[in-house]
């Protein structure tokens, strides 16, 4: 089964990178829901439509961990990107949890939830990091 999941993830990342809405329509479940790193929720039509103003130069997954439960696969991965949305850079990395639903090796993406990875380009600042940078020379505790 993992082979089918890997194949699905490859097809999905290629379609996302290319902005291939037609291909994505077949890969997303009818009731798909995407949750972005700022907590916004995009139903399937909005997820597909965002590609009108989104341009990726790179979009891939690594640090992939997959668990299967019956007709569901839960994939946790690091999503690495380089691109722009409405002319603004998108975060370079998010942690993503993808829920795939299917049977007989035919998967669809039911939902994705993304979260910023602290310290990466495009993510909010690390809480408390400003205090460390503004402290005495030599970092925490002085020189």
PyMOL commands that set and color helices and strands:
alter all, ss='L'
color gray80, all
select helices_A, chain A and resi 2-18+21-27+44-52+129-133
alter helices_A, ss='H'
color red, helices_A
select strands_A, chain A and resi 28-35+41-43+54-69+72-85+88-89+93-103+106-116
alter strands_A, ss='S'
color yellow, strands_A
deselect
rebuild
show_as cartoon
